[in-house]
């Protein structure tokens, strides 16, 4: 399993902090595109949870939403 293959020496190369205001998924996609990033973490204005939008290989967009 993936857990069995975990390497304990894995450390982040860089840490970045950011501030965010609650926004819609559409606003988050716009911000991601303005920044030319392949993903964007944001606080959903609907659920107040942290969500992530990302650009898919097929050119579309994906959305990661935490379980409640």
PyMOL Python script that loads the backbone (N, CA, C, O; Angstrom):
from pymol import cmd

cmd.read_pdbstr("""\
ATOM      1  N   UNK A   1       0.841  -1.194   0.000  1.00  0.00           N
ATOM      2  CA  UNK A   1       0.000   0.000   0.000  1.00  0.00           C
ATOM      3  C   UNK A   1       0.877   1.245   0.000  1.00  0.00           C
ATOM      4  O   UNK A   1       2.080   1.182   0.252  1.00  0.00           O
ATOM      5  N   UNK A   2       0.253   2.355  -0.284  1.00  0.00           N
ATOM      6  CA  UNK A   2       0.995   3.610  -0.292  1.00  0.00           C
ATOM      7  C   UNK A   2       1.545   3.915   1.092  1.00  0.00           C
ATOM      8  O   UNK A   2       2.674   4.391   1.219  1.00  0.00           O
ATOM      9  N   UNK A   3       0.760   3.647   2.129  1.00  0.00           N
ATOM     10  CA  UNK A   3       1.209   3.915   3.498  1.00  0.00           C
ATOM     11  C   UNK A   3       2.457   3.109   3.834  1.00  0.00           C
ATOM     12  O   UNK A   3       3.334   3.591   4.551  1.00  0.00           O
ATOM     13  N   UNK A   4       2.542   1.887   3.322  1.00  0.00           N
ATOM     14  CA  UNK A   4       3.724   1.057   3.585  1.00  0.00           C
ATOM     15  C   UNK A   4       4.961   1.601   2.893  1.00  0.00           C
ATOM     16  O   UNK A   4       6.081   1.321   3.321  1.00  0.00           O
ATOM     17  N   UNK A   5       4.777   2.373   1.832  1.00  0.00           N
ATOM     18  CA  UNK A   5       5.895   2.904   1.073  1.00  0.00           C
ATOM     19  C   UNK A   5       6.300   4.307   1.518  1.00  0.00           C
ATOM     20  O   UNK A   5       7.177   4.917   0.906  1.00  0.00           O
ATOM     21  N   UNK A   6       5.688   4.817   2.553  1.00  0.00           N
ATOM     22  CA  UNK A   6       5.963   6.173   3.030  1.00  0.00           C
ATOM     23  C   UNK A   6       7.425   6.289   3.440  1.00  0.00           C
ATOM     24  O   UNK A   6       7.960   5.422   4.130  1.00  0.00           O
ATOM     25  N   UNK A   7       8.047   7.349   3.016  1.00  0.00           N
ATOM     26  CA  UNK A   7       9.437   7.611   3.356  1.00  0.00           C
ATOM     27  C   UNK A   7       9.450   8.739   4.380  1.00  0.00           C
ATOM     28  O   UNK A   7       8.920   9.820   4.125  1.00  0.00           O
ATOM     29  N   UNK A   8      10.048   8.490   5.521  1.00  0.00           N
ATOM     30  CA  UNK A   8      10.009   9.473   6.597  1.00  0.00           C
ATOM     31  C   UNK A   8      10.898  10.681   6.345  1.00  0.00           C
ATOM     32  O   UNK A   8      10.757  11.697   7.026  1.00  0.00           O
ATOM     33  N   UNK A   9      11.809  10.596   5.383  1.00  0.00           N
ATOM     34  CA  UNK A   9      12.707  11.710   5.098  1.00  0.00           C
ATOM     35  C   UNK A   9      12.099  12.743   4.158  1.00  0.00           C
ATOM     36  O   UNK A   9      12.781  13.683   3.752  1.00  0.00           O
ATOM     37  N   UNK A  10      10.827  12.583   3.807  1.00  0.00           N
ATOM     38  CA  UNK A  10      10.177  13.534   2.911  1.00  0.00           C
ATOM     39  C   UNK A  10       9.878  14.810   3.683  1.00  0.00           C
ATOM     40  O   UNK A  10       9.186  14.786   4.701  1.00  0.00           O
ATOM     41  N   UNK A  11      10.406  15.923   3.188  1.00  0.00           N
ATOM     42  CA  UNK A  11      10.161  17.224   3.825  1.00  0.00           C
ATOM     43  C   UNK A  11       9.782  18.224   2.741  1.00  0.00           C
ATOM     44  O   UNK A  11      10.247  18.106   1.607  1.00  0.00           O
ATOM     45  N   UNK A  12       8.954  19.197   3.066  1.00  0.00           N
ATOM     46  CA  UNK A  12       8.599  20.215   2.078  1.00  0.00           C
ATOM     47  C   UNK A  12       9.841  20.999   1.647  1.00  0.00           C
ATOM     48  O   UNK A  12      10.715  21.295   2.462  1.00  0.00           O
ATOM     49  N   UNK A  13       9.904  21.320   0.390  1.00  0.00           N
ATOM     50  CA  UNK A  13      11.008  22.121  -0.126  1.00  0.00           C
ATOM     51  C   UNK A  13      10.761  23.596   0.157  1.00  0.00           C
ATOM     52  O   UNK A  13      11.694  24.372   0.362  1.00  0.00           O
ATOM     53  N   UNK A  14       9.488  23.961   0.162  1.00  0.00           N
ATOM     54  CA  UNK A  14       9.131  25.359   0.372  1.00  0.00           C
ATOM     55  C   UNK A  14       7.787  25.428   1.079  1.00  0.00           C
ATOM     56  O   UNK A  14       6.895  24.619   0.823  1.00  0.00           O
ATOM     57  N   UNK A  15       7.656  26.392   1.959  1.00  0.00           N
ATOM     58  CA  UNK A  15       6.376  26.636   2.632  1.00  0.00           C
ATOM     59  C   UNK A  15       5.927  28.040   2.292  1.00  0.00           C
ATOM     60  O   UNK A  15       6.716  28.984   2.336  1.00  0.00           O
ATOM     61  N   UNK A  16       4.657  28.175   1.952  1.00  0.00           N
ATOM     62  CA  UNK A  16       4.120  29.482   1.588  1.00  0.00           C
ATOM     63  C   UNK A  16       2.823  29.706   2.331  1.00  0.00           C
ATOM     64  O   UNK A  16       1.967  28.822   2.367  1.00  0.00           O
ATOM     65  N   UNK A  17       2.667  30.863   2.918  1.00  0.00           N
ATOM     66  CA  UNK A  17       1.418  31.209   3.584  1.00  0.00           C
ATOM     67  C   UNK A  17       0.630  32.149   2.674  1.00  0.00           C
ATOM     68  O   UNK A  17       1.202  32.853   1.842  1.00  0.00           O
ATOM     69  N   UNK A  18      -0.679  32.149   2.846  1.00  0.00           N
ATOM     70  CA  UNK A  18      -1.514  33.023   2.037  1.00  0.00           C
ATOM     71  C   UNK A  18      -2.763  33.366   2.820  1.00  0.00           C
ATOM     72  O   UNK A  18      -3.206  32.610   3.684  1.00  0.00           O
ATOM     73  N   UNK A  19      -3.318  34.512   2.504  1.00  0.00           N
ATOM     74  CA  UNK A  19      -4.594  34.894   3.115  1.00  0.00           C
ATOM     75  C   UNK A  19      -5.666  34.733   2.049  1.00  0.00           C
ATOM     76  O   UNK A  19      -5.398  34.824   0.851  1.00  0.00           O
ATOM     77  N   UNK A  20      -6.862  34.497   2.505  1.00  0.00           N
ATOM     78  CA  UNK A  20      -7.942  34.313   1.547  1.00  0.00           C
ATOM     79  C   UNK A  20      -9.245  34.825   2.134  1.00  0.00           C
ATOM     80  O   UNK A  20      -9.448  34.839   3.348  1.00  0.00           O
ATOM     81  N   UNK A  21     -10.106  35.239   1.245  1.00  0.00           N
ATOM     82  CA  UNK A  21     -11.458  35.612   1.656  1.00  0.00           C
ATOM     83  C   UNK A  21     -12.386  34.562   1.073  1.00  0.00           C
ATOM     84  O   UNK A  21     -12.069  33.966   0.043  1.00  0.00           O
ATOM     85  N   UNK A  22     -13.514  34.324   1.702  1.00  0.00           N
ATOM     86  CA  UNK A  22     -14.452  33.355   1.134  1.00  0.00           C
ATOM     87  C   UNK A  22     -14.833  33.754  -0.293  1.00  0.00           C
ATOM     88  O   UNK A  22     -15.057  34.931  -0.578  1.00  0.00           O
ATOM     89  N   UNK A  23     -14.903  32.766  -1.183  1.00  0.00           N
ATOM     90  CA  UNK A  23     -15.254  33.027  -2.572  1.00  0.00           C
ATOM     91  C   UNK A  23     -15.981  31.839  -3.178  1.00  0.00           C
ATOM     92  O   UNK A  23     -15.998  30.747  -2.612  1.00  0.00           O
ATOM     93  N   UNK A  24     -16.574  32.068  -4.325  1.00  0.00           N
ATOM     94  CA  UNK A  24     -17.254  30.998  -5.046  1.00  0.00           C
ATOM     95  C   UNK A  24     -16.217  30.195  -5.839  1.00  0.00           C
ATOM     96  O   UNK A  24     -15.072  30.617  -5.997  1.00  0.00           O
ATOM     97  N   UNK A  25     -16.640  29.047  -6.326  1.00  0.00           N
ATOM     98  CA  UNK A  25     -15.755  28.229  -7.150  1.00  0.00           C
ATOM     99  C   UNK A  25     -15.370  28.983  -8.417  1.00  0.00           C
ATOM    100  O   UNK A  25     -14.224  28.906  -8.858  1.00  0.00           O
ATOM    101  N   UNK A  26     -16.300  29.698  -8.996  1.00  0.00           N
ATOM    102  CA  UNK A  26     -16.016  30.462 -10.209  1.00  0.00           C
ATOM    103  C   UNK A  26     -14.956  31.526  -9.952  1.00  0.00           C
ATOM    104  O   UNK A  26     -14.060  31.722 -10.773  1.00  0.00           O
ATOM    105  N   UNK A  27     -15.055  32.218  -8.807  1.00  0.00           N
ATOM    106  CA  UNK A  27     -14.037  33.213  -8.452  1.00  0.00           C
ATOM    107  C   UNK A  27     -12.676  32.554  -8.241  1.00  0.00           C
ATOM    108  O   UNK A  27     -11.648  33.106  -8.633  1.00  0.00           O
ATOM    109  N   UNK A  28     -12.671  31.383  -7.626  1.00  0.00           N
ATOM    110  CA  UNK A  28     -11.411  30.672  -7.378  1.00  0.00           C
ATOM    111  C   UNK A  28     -10.754  30.262  -8.701  1.00  0.00           C
ATOM    112  O   UNK A  28      -9.536  30.369  -8.845  1.00  0.00           O
ATOM    113  N   UNK A  29     -11.546  29.798  -9.655  1.00  0.00           N
ATOM    114  CA  UNK A  29     -10.996  29.439 -10.973  1.00  0.00           C
ATOM    115  C   UNK A  29     -10.413  30.675 -11.649  1.00  0.00           C
ATOM    116  O   UNK A  29      -9.345  30.602 -12.258  1.00  0.00           O
ATOM    117  N   UNK A  30     -11.099  31.800 -11.549  1.00  0.00           N
ATOM    118  CA  UNK A  30     -10.593  33.032 -12.130  1.00  0.00           C
ATOM    119  C   UNK A  30      -9.255  33.429 -11.486  1.00  0.00           C
ATOM    120  O   UNK A  30      -8.316  33.808 -12.186  1.00  0.00           O
ATOM    121  N   UNK A  31      -9.175  33.338 -10.152  1.00  0.00           N
ATOM    122  CA  UNK A  31      -7.926  33.661  -9.461  1.00  0.00           C
ATOM    123  C   UNK A  31      -6.807  32.711  -9.887  1.00  0.00           C
ATOM    124  O   UNK A  31      -5.681  33.147 -10.125  1.00  0.00           O
ATOM    125  N   UNK A  32      -7.111  31.422  -9.983  1.00  0.00           N
ATOM    126  CA  UNK A  32      -6.118  30.439 -10.401  1.00  0.00           C
ATOM    127  C   UNK A  32      -5.580  30.803 -11.783  1.00  0.00           C
ATOM    128  O   UNK A  32      -4.369  30.779 -12.006  1.00  0.00           O
ATOM    129  N   UNK A  33      -6.474  31.137 -12.704  1.00  0.00           N
ATOM    130  CA  UNK A  33      -6.059  31.490 -14.051  1.00  0.00           C
ATOM    131  C   UNK A  33      -5.269  32.798 -14.081  1.00  0.00           C
ATOM    132  O   UNK A  33      -4.292  32.911 -14.822  1.00  0.00           O
ATOM    133  N   UNK A  34      -5.679  33.784 -13.286  1.00  0.00           N
ATOM    134  CA  UNK A  34      -4.939  35.053 -13.222  1.00  0.00           C
ATOM    135  C   UNK A  34      -3.518  34.848 -12.720  1.00  0.00           C
ATOM    136  O   UNK A  34      -2.593  35.534 -13.156  1.00  0.00           O
ATOM    137  N   UNK A  35      -3.346  33.895 -11.798  1.00  0.00           N
ATOM    138  CA  UNK A  35      -2.027  33.606 -11.238  1.00  0.00           C
ATOM    139  C   UNK A  35      -1.237  32.603 -12.079  1.00  0.00           C
ATOM    140  O   UNK A  35      -0.071  32.330 -11.794  1.00  0.00           O
ATOM    141  N   UNK A  36      -1.870  32.062 -13.104  1.00  0.00           N
ATOM    142  CA  UNK A  36      -1.253  31.025 -13.958  1.00  0.00           C
ATOM    143  C   UNK A  36      -0.801  29.814 -13.146  1.00  0.00           C
ATOM    144  O   UNK A  36       0.264  29.250 -13.396  1.00  0.00           O
ATOM    145  N   UNK A  37      -1.619  29.422 -12.174  1.00  0.00           N
ATOM    146  CA  UNK A  37      -1.340  28.238 -11.364  1.00  0.00           C
ATOM    147  C   UNK A  37      -2.153  27.054 -11.886  1.00  0.00           C
ATOM    148  O   UNK A  37      -3.137  27.225 -12.606  1.00  0.00           O
ATOM    149  N   UNK A  38      -1.724  25.863 -11.509  1.00  0.00           N
ATOM    150  CA  UNK A  38      -2.473  24.671 -11.918  1.00  0.00           C
ATOM    151  C   UNK A  38      -3.488  24.264 -10.856  1.00  0.00           C
ATOM    152  O   UNK A  38      -4.322  23.394 -11.107  1.00  0.00           O
ATOM    153  N   UNK A  39      -3.433  24.877  -9.674  1.00  0.00           N
ATOM    154  CA  UNK A  39      -4.418  24.632  -8.617  1.00  0.00           C
ATOM    155  C   UNK A  39      -4.553  25.880  -7.770  1.00  0.00           C
ATOM    156  O   UNK A  39      -3.702  26.768  -7.819  1.00  0.00           O
ATOM    157  N   UNK A  40      -5.640  25.950  -6.983  1.00  0.00           N
ATOM    158  CA  UNK A  40      -5.872  27.111  -6.121  1.00  0.00           C
ATOM    159  C   UNK A  40      -6.705  26.672  -4.926  1.00  0.00           C
ATOM    160  O   UNK A  40      -7.797  26.129  -5.094  1.00  0.00           O
ATOM    161  N   UNK A  41      -6.195  26.906  -3.723  1.00  0.00           N
ATOM    162  CA  UNK A  41      -6.923  26.595  -2.483  1.00  0.00           C
ATOM    163  C   UNK A  41      -7.685  27.849  -2.048  1.00  0.00           C
ATOM    164  O   UNK A  41      -7.162  28.961  -2.109  1.00  0.00           O
ATOM    165  N   UNK A  42      -8.926  27.648  -1.609  1.00  0.00           N
ATOM    166  CA  UNK A  42      -9.747  28.784  -1.206  1.00  0.00           C
ATOM    167  C   UNK A  42     -10.781  28.342  -0.172  1.00  0.00           C
ATOM    168  O   UNK A  42     -11.025  27.150   0.010  1.00  0.00           O
ATOM    169  N   UNK A  43     -11.379  29.320   0.497  1.00  0.00           N
ATOM    170  CA  UNK A  43     -12.466  29.063   1.441  1.00  0.00           C
ATOM    171  C   UNK A  43     -13.776  29.267   0.696  1.00  0.00           C
ATOM    172  O   UNK A  43     -14.028  30.341   0.151  1.00  0.00           O
ATOM    173  N   UNK A  44     -14.607  28.232   0.675  1.00  0.00           N
ATOM    174  CA  UNK A  44     -15.893  28.298  -0.018  1.00  0.00           C
ATOM    175  C   UNK A  44     -16.829  29.272   0.694  1.00  0.00           C
ATOM    176  O   UNK A  44     -17.014  29.195   1.908  1.00  0.00           O
ATOM    177  N   UNK A  45     -17.410  30.177  -0.066  1.00  0.00           N
ATOM    178  CA  UNK A  45     -18.367  31.115   0.536  1.00  0.00           C
ATOM    179  C   UNK A  45     -19.657  30.410   0.937  1.00  0.00           C
ATOM    180  O   UNK A  45     -20.406  30.914   1.775  1.00  0.00           O
ATOM    181  N   UNK A  46     -19.920  29.255   0.349  1.00  0.00           N
ATOM    182  CA  UNK A  46     -21.126  28.492   0.692  1.00  0.00           C
ATOM    183  C   UNK A  46     -20.956  27.668   1.963  1.00  0.00           C
ATOM    184  O   UNK A  46     -21.798  27.717   2.860  1.00  0.00           O
ATOM    185  N   UNK A  47     -19.859  26.909   2.035  1.00  0.00           N
ATOM    186  CA  UNK A  47     -19.690  25.951   3.136  1.00  0.00           C
ATOM    187  C   UNK A  47     -18.682  26.385   4.190  1.00  0.00           C
ATOM    188  O   UNK A  47     -18.625  25.796   5.269  1.00  0.00           O
ATOM    189  N   UNK A  48     -17.885  27.409   3.890  1.00  0.00           N
ATOM    190  CA  UNK A  48     -16.808  27.897   4.777  1.00  0.00           C
ATOM    191  C   UNK A  48     -15.683  26.873   4.939  1.00  0.00           C
ATOM    192  O   UNK A  48     -14.831  27.031   5.813  1.00  0.00           O
ATOM    193  N   UNK A  49     -15.669  25.832   4.111  1.00  0.00           N
ATOM    194  CA  UNK A  49     -14.606  24.817   4.140  1.00  0.00           C
ATOM    195  C   UNK A  49     -13.533  25.182   3.116  1.00  0.00           C
ATOM    196  O   UNK A  49     -13.793  25.908   2.156  1.00  0.00           O
ATOM    197  N   UNK A  50     -12.329  24.668   3.336  1.00  0.00           N
ATOM    198  CA  UNK A  50     -11.249  24.859   2.372  1.00  0.00           C
ATOM    199  C   UNK A  50     -11.464  23.886   1.214  1.00  0.00           C
ATOM    200  O   UNK A  50     -11.557  22.677   1.422  1.00  0.00           O
ATOM    201  N   UNK A  51     -11.541  24.410   0.018  1.00  0.00           N
ATOM    202  CA  UNK A  51     -11.678  23.622  -1.204  1.00  0.00           C
ATOM    203  C   UNK A  51     -10.469  23.891  -2.091  1.00  0.00           C
ATOM    204  O   UNK A  51      -9.725  24.846  -1.868  1.00  0.00           O
ATOM    205  N   UNK A  52     -10.281  23.051  -3.087  1.00  0.00           N
ATOM    206  CA  UNK A  52      -9.195  23.237  -4.047  1.00  0.00           C
ATOM    207  C   UNK A  52      -9.754  23.035  -5.449  1.00  0.00           C
ATOM    208  O   UNK A  52     -10.381  22.015  -5.734  1.00  0.00           O
ATOM    209  N   UNK A  53      -9.522  24.014  -6.322  1.00  0.00           N
ATOM    210  CA  UNK A  53      -9.824  23.845  -7.735  1.00  0.00           C
ATOM    211  C   UNK A  53      -8.512  23.550  -8.436  1.00  0.00           C
ATOM    212  O   UNK A  53      -7.455  24.022  -8.018  1.00  0.00           O
ATOM    213  N   UNK A  54      -8.584  22.759  -9.519  1.00  0.00           N
ATOM    214  CA  UNK A  54      -7.365  22.432 -10.259  1.00  0.00           C
ATOM    215  C   UNK A  54      -7.677  22.262 -11.733  1.00  0.00           C
ATOM    216  O   UNK A  54      -8.806  21.964 -12.125  1.00  0.00           O
ATOM    217  N   UNK A  55      -6.638  22.463 -12.540  1.00  0.00           N
ATOM    218  CA  UNK A  55      -6.781  22.297 -13.983  1.00  0.00           C
ATOM    219  C   UNK A  55      -6.504  20.848 -14.335  1.00  0.00           C
ATOM    220  O   UNK A  55      -5.455  20.309 -13.983  1.00  0.00           O
ATOM    221  N   UNK A  56      -7.442  20.214 -15.029  1.00  0.00           N
ATOM    222  CA  UNK A  56      -7.312  18.816 -15.432  1.00  0.00           C
ATOM    223  C   UNK A  56      -6.498  18.714 -16.717  1.00  0.00           C
ATOM    224  O   UNK A  56      -6.391  19.676 -17.478  1.00  0.00           O
ATOM    225  N   UNK A  57      -5.929  17.540 -16.945  1.00  0.00           N
ATOM    226  CA  UNK A  57      -5.145  17.306 -18.162  1.00  0.00           C
ATOM    227  C   UNK A  57      -5.971  17.481 -19.428  1.00  0.00           C
ATOM    228  O   UNK A  57      -5.420  17.808 -20.479  1.00  0.00           O
ATOM    229  N   UNK A  58      -7.291  17.269 -19.346  1.00  0.00           N
ATOM    230  CA  UNK A  58      -8.138  17.414 -20.524  1.00  0.00           C
ATOM    231  C   UNK A  58      -8.564  18.866 -20.768  1.00  0.00           C
ATOM    232  O   UNK A  58      -9.357  19.142 -21.668  1.00  0.00           O
ATOM    233  N   UNK A  59      -8.030  19.793 -19.958  1.00  0.00           N
ATOM    234  CA  UNK A  59      -8.331  21.208 -20.127  1.00  0.00           C
ATOM    235  C   UNK A  59      -9.481  21.710 -19.277  1.00  0.00           C
ATOM    236  O   UNK A  59      -9.698  22.917 -19.174  1.00  0.00           O
ATOM    237  N   UNK A  60     -10.221  20.793 -18.668  1.00  0.00           N
ATOM    238  CA  UNK A  60     -11.324  21.178 -17.789  1.00  0.00           C
ATOM    239  C   UNK A  60     -10.818  21.507 -16.393  1.00  0.00           C
ATOM    240  O   UNK A  60      -9.615  21.642 -16.169  1.00  0.00           O
ATOM    241  N   UNK A  61     -11.744  21.631 -15.466  1.00  0.00           N
ATOM    242  CA  UNK A  61     -11.415  21.954 -14.079  1.00  0.00           C
ATOM    243  C   UNK A  61     -11.947  20.871 -13.157  1.00  0.00           C
ATOM    244  O   UNK A  61     -12.971  20.246 -13.434  1.00  0.00           O
ATOM    245  N   UNK A  62     -11.241  20.661 -12.067  1.00  0.00           N
ATOM    246  CA  UNK A  62     -11.681  19.751 -11.035  1.00  0.00           C
ATOM    247  C   UNK A  62     -11.844  20.496  -9.737  1.00  0.00           C
ATOM    248  O   UNK A  62     -11.309  21.593  -9.577  1.00  0.00           O
ATOM    249  N   UNK A  63     -12.582  19.912  -8.798  1.00  0.00           N
ATOM    250  CA  UNK A  63     -12.843  20.528  -7.506  1.00  0.00           C
ATOM    251  C   UNK A  63     -12.697  19.474  -6.418  1.00  0.00           C
ATOM    252  O   UNK A  63     -13.339  18.425  -6.468  1.00  0.00           O
ATOM    253  N   UNK A  64     -11.849  19.759  -5.436  1.00  0.00           N
ATOM    254  CA  UNK A  64     -11.690  18.888  -4.269  1.00  0.00           C
ATOM    255  C   UNK A  64     -12.447  19.503  -3.108  1.00  0.00           C
ATOM    256  O   UNK A  64     -12.203  20.652  -2.737  1.00  0.00           O
ATOM    257  N   UNK A  65     -13.369  18.737  -2.531  1.00  0.00           N
ATOM    258  CA  UNK A  65     -14.220  19.204  -1.436  1.00  0.00           C
ATOM    259  C   UNK A  65     -14.085  18.228  -0.290  1.00  0.00           C
ATOM    260  O   UNK A  65     -14.231  17.024  -0.505  1.00  0.00           O
ATOM    261  N   UNK A  66     -13.808  18.702   0.947  1.00  0.00           N
ATOM    262  CA  UNK A  66     -13.692  17.784   2.079  1.00  0.00           C
ATOM    263  C   UNK A  66     -15.051  17.159   2.442  1.00  0.00           C
ATOM    264  O   UNK A  66     -16.102  17.775   2.268  1.00  0.00           O
ATOM    265  N   UNK A  67     -14.996  15.938   2.944  1.00  0.00           N
ATOM    266  CA  UNK A  67     -16.230  15.299   3.445  1.00  0.00           C
ATOM    267  C   UNK A  67     -16.687  16.037   4.675  1.00  0.00           C
ATOM    268  O   UNK A  67     -15.882  16.609   5.410  1.00  0.00           O
ATOM    269  N   UNK A  68     -17.977  16.021   4.893  1.00  0.00           N
ATOM    270  CA  UNK A  68     -18.521  16.684   6.095  1.00  0.00           C
ATOM    271  C   UNK A  68     -18.751  15.678   7.173  1.00  0.00           C
ATOM    272  O   UNK A  68     -19.204  16.032   8.261  1.00  0.00           O
TER     273      UNK A  68
END
""", "prot")
cmd.dss("prot")
cmd.show_as("cartoon", "prot")
cmd.util.cbc("prot")
cmd.orient("prot")
